[in-house]
Amino acid sequence: MDVNGASVAERVRPAGPPGDNDRLLRRLRDGLPLVARPFLAIGQAIGQSEAGVIAAIRDLVETGAASRFGIIVDHAALGFTANAMVVWDVPDERVDAVGAALGGRRGVSLCYRRPRRPPVWPYNLFTMIHGRNRDEVRALVEELADGCGLAGLPRELLFTVRRFKQTAPCYGRDGRE
Amino acid sequence: MELDAIDRALINRLQDGLPLTSRPFAAVAAEPAMAEFGLDEDMVIGRVAALREAGVLSRFGPLYNAERMGGGLSLAAMAVPAERLDAVAALVNAFPEVAHNYARDHALSLWFVLATETPERVAEVAAAIEARTGLAVRLFPKLAEYALDLRFEA
């Protein structure tokens, strides 16, 4: 099985016992306390100052370890109840251009290149497409195919039929429950 | 939960990120874009708490980039016979490295995301899931990222 050779860690984690940063990451799994001074509350729980917590979170965002610090919505609760992983078989020499064109289009939350797994899986471009119903998703896919030069290419729509788990990754050493 | 215009404005605003200051909810209430709603700090906190309670917010915290965290990340899929779907999904969910897990309408019917503390752990966890379920796990690691935007307009 080959694994993500492209994703070489940019930040090597220090060995040894969990430090302040691990305590913070573990505490953040519970979500931000909804109080006037949430970073003070976190700091009190893990033995750090409010300013230290703010600086550490700012560091996560500024180094790119996190793309933002905010809310993540349950899109189904907002009415986006039809969700499909739409996969495309794009000639390798065109996949970067097509991917760039698809990214940023309305209704597309994710657009990645991933490996084909022949013979069972010929697709190399993966998108997540969201709508208020399946017909809306199908119409969006047609619109994207026409607008991004994908018409006529093999594709499949894999609608989500059950959601068994949807959580954040668990970061912070020695914190697994 | 019925969302009103204030809820929608707060959801859209807070998906862009919370101000990293001592009193972030007061800062949001005071932003020019929020001025028309006449909110104060307590009202913002109360609204956000109600949205979280109702499940509209699934999380409030960092949106991580797994690679930059030094961890491993891969999409994975299994062809699970329909009659075993619930049981296999439960076995897969039991691994703490499984962050997301969905059934999709395809022969490859169970799709999940492995997020591990180190890149090497991805293959180890996939092998452990294969051993536990007796089913092949196919890995689909990201080769290139063209877009990732999990913001949804409320």
Interface residues (C-beta under 8 A of the other chain):
Chain A: M1 D2 V3 N4 G5 A6 S7 V8 A9 E10 R11 V12 R13 L28 R29 G31 L32 L34 V35 A36 R37 P38 F39 L40 E50 I54 I57 R58 L60 V61 T63 G64 A65 A66 S67 R68 F69 G70 I71 I72 V73 D74 H75 A77 L78 F80 M85 V95 D96 G99 A100 L102 G103 G104 V108 S109 L110 C111 Y112 R113 R114 P115 R117 V120 W121 F126 H130 E156 L158 F159 T160 V161 R162 R163 F164 K165 Q166 T167 A168 P169 C170 Y171 R173 R176 E177
Chain B: M1 L3 I11 L14 Q15 D16 G17 L18 L20 T21 S22 R23 P24 F25 A26 E41 D42 I45 V48 A49 R52 A54 G55 V56 L57 S58 R59 F60 G61 P62 L63 Y64 N65 A66 E67 R68 M69 G70 G71 G72 L73 S74 L75 L85 A89 A90 V92 N93 P96 E97 V98 A99 H100 N101 Y102 A103 R104 D105 H106 A107 L108 W111 F112 A115 E117 T118 P119 E120 V122 A123 A126 A127 V137 R138 L139 F140 P141 K142 L143 A144 E145 Y146 A147 L148 D149 L150 R151 F152 A154
